[in-house]
Amino acid sequence: MSTWIWVGVVVIAFGLYLSWTAGRLDRLHARIDAARAALDAALLRRASGALELATSTMLDPAASILMYQAAHAARTAQEDAREVAESELSQALRAVFAEQEQLEALASLPGGAEALVELGEAVRRVPMARRFHNDSVRAARAVRRHRIVRLFRLAGRAPFPLAFEMDDEPPRTLEAVRT
């Protein structure tokens, strides 16, 4: 009789462990969804700031065209091409704001300083949002790799989380712009 009690206790404890693990995995997936939404918002804000600046006639025509094309491509990119489009926007921003003189000339124009501050803030938030998202993905992947999670299919039908890999290095000159 006592053997059956111990077997029952072990089965209940194992069931609680599986339930706890499934709940943890569910929370990790929810955290990934929230982090992805924050990353999408940061990327959209950066692209919108770049588009606004590109269409404002404050930049020279070549820089305006380069930044407009990259920002438009980033905003309209399909999910499978988004990482490349966002990386190209980062490269375009570095090319346009490579020289401190360009930044100073833009800041001296009416409304230029405000546009630079807004774009600078948006550019600074992208690496943080991407890092938070990728950390959440890494944590969920670590849990999903456990044998018990795979054996009992505790992840359910949730897709395997994918990191967002892109070039998010901001222009050095734009980092110095503060409110």
C-alpha positions in Angstrom: 0.0 0.0 0.0 2.8 2.5 0.9 4.4 1.8 -2.5 1.3 2.9 -4.3 1.2 6.1 -2.2 4.9 6.9 -3.1 4.2 6.2 -6.8 1.2 8.5 -6.6 3.2 11.2 -5.0 5.9 10.9 -7.6 3.4 11.0 -10.5 1.7 14.1 -8.9 5.0 15.8 -8.4 6.1 15.0 -12.0 2.7 16.4 -13.2 3.2 19.6 -11.3 6.7 19.9 -12.7 5.4 19.5 -16.3 2.6 22.0 -15.6 5.1 24.5 -14.1 7.4 24.1 -17.1 4.6 24.5 -19.6 3.5 27.7 -17.8 7.0 29.0 -17.8 7.3 28.3 -21.5 4.0 30.0 -22.1 5.2 33.1 -20.2 8.4 33.1 -22.2 6.5 33.0 -25.5 4.3 35.9 -24.2 7.4 37.8 -23.3 8.8 37.2 -26.9 5.5 38.6 -28.3 5.7 41.7 -26.2 9.4 42.2 -27.0 8.7 41.7 -30.7 5.9 44.4 -30.5 8.3 46.8 -28.8 11.0 46.1 -31.4 8.5 46.6 -34.3 7.4 49.9 -32.7 11.1 51.1 -32.3 11.9 50.1 -35.9 8.7 51.8 -37.2 9.6 55.0 -35.2 13.1 55.0 -36.6 11.9 54.5 -40.2 9.2 57.2 -39.7 11.8 59.7 -38.4 14.1 59.0 -41.3 11.2 59.4 -43.8 10.1 62.6 -42.2 13.6 64.0 -42.4 14.2 62.7 -45.9 11.0 64.4 -47.2 11.5 67.7 -45.3 13.9 69.3 -47.9 16.4 69.9 -45.1 18.9 67.4 -46.5 20.7 67.6 -49.8 19.0 65.8 -52.6 21.3 62.8 -52.7 21.1 62.2 -49.0 17.4 62.7 -49.1 16.9 60.1 -51.8 19.2 57.6 -50.1 17.5 57.9 -46.8 14.0 58.0 -48.3 14.5 54.8 -50.3 16.0 52.9 -47.3 13.3 54.1 -44.9 10.5 53.3 -47.3 12.0 49.8 -48.0 12.2 49.2 -44.2 8.6 50.2 -43.6 7.2 48.2 -46.5 9.4 45.1 -46.3 7.8 41.7 -46.0 8.7 39.7 -42.8 11.2 37.5 -44.5 13.1 40.5 -45.9 12.7 42.9 -43.0 16.1 42.2 -41.3 17.9 43.1 -44.6 15.8 46.2 -45.1 16.4 47.4 -41.6 20.1 46.8 -41.9 20.1 48.9 -45.1 18.4 51.7 -43.3 21.1 51.6 -40.6 23.8 51.8 -43.3 22.0 54.7 -45.0 21.7 56.6 -41.7 25.5 56.1 -41.1 26.2 57.3 -44.7 24.0 60.4 -44.4 25.3 61.3 -41.0 28.9 60.3 -41.4 30.2 63.9 -41.2 29.6 66.1 -38.2 29.3 69.1 -40.6 26.1 67.6 -42.1 24.6 67.3 -38.6 25.5 70.8 -37.7 24.1 72.2 -40.9 20.9 70.3 -40.4 20.6 71.4 -36.7 21.0 75.1 -37.8 17.9 74.9 -40.0 14.5 75.7 -38.6 13.0 72.5 -37.2 16.2 70.6 -37.9 17.3 70.3 -34.3 14.0 68.8 -33.3 14.0 66.4 -36.2 17.5 65.3 -35.3 16.6 64.8 -31.6 13.6 62.7 -32.5 15.6 60.6 -35.0 18.4 60.2 -32.5 16.1 58.9 -29.8 14.5 56.5 -32.2 17.9 55.2 -33.4 19.1 54.7 -29.8 16.1 52.6 -28.9 16.4 50.1 -31.7 19.5 48.2 -30.3 18.0 48.0 -26.9 14.7 46.7 -28.2 16.5 44.2 -30.4 18.7 43.0 -27.5 15.7 42.5 -25.3 13.9 40.6 -28.0 16.9 38.3 -28.7 17.4 37.7 -25.0 13.8 36.5 -24.7 14.3 34.3 -27.7 17.4 32.8 -26.2 15.7 32.0 -22.9 12.8 30.3 -24.7 15.1 28.3 -26.9 17.0 27.1 -23.9 13.8 25.8 -22.3 12.6 24.3 -25.5 15.8 22.3 -26.0 15.2 20.2 -22.8 14.3 16.6 -23.6 11.2 16.6 -21.3 9.8 19.7 -23.1 10.3 18.0 -26.5 9.1 14.6 -25.3 5.9 15.8 -23.8 5.4 18.6 -26.4 5.0 21.3 -23.8 5.5 24.1 -26.3 2.3 23.1 -28.0 1.9 24.5 -31.5 3.9 27.7 -30.8 6.4 28.3 -33.5 10.1 28.0 -32.7 11.3 31.5 -31.7 13.7 33.3 -34.1 16.1 36.0 -33.2 16.0 39.3 -35.1 19.5 39.8 -36.6 20.3 43.1 -38.2 22.9 45.8 -38.4 21.7 48.3 -35.7 24.8 50.3 -35.2 23.8 53.9 -35.0 25.7 56.8 -36.6 28.4 58.1 -34.2 27.5 61.7 -34.9 23.8 61.1 -34.3 24.5 59.5 -30.9 25.7 62.8 -29.5 22.4 64.5 -30.2 20.4 64.9 -27.0 17.4 66.9 -26.0 
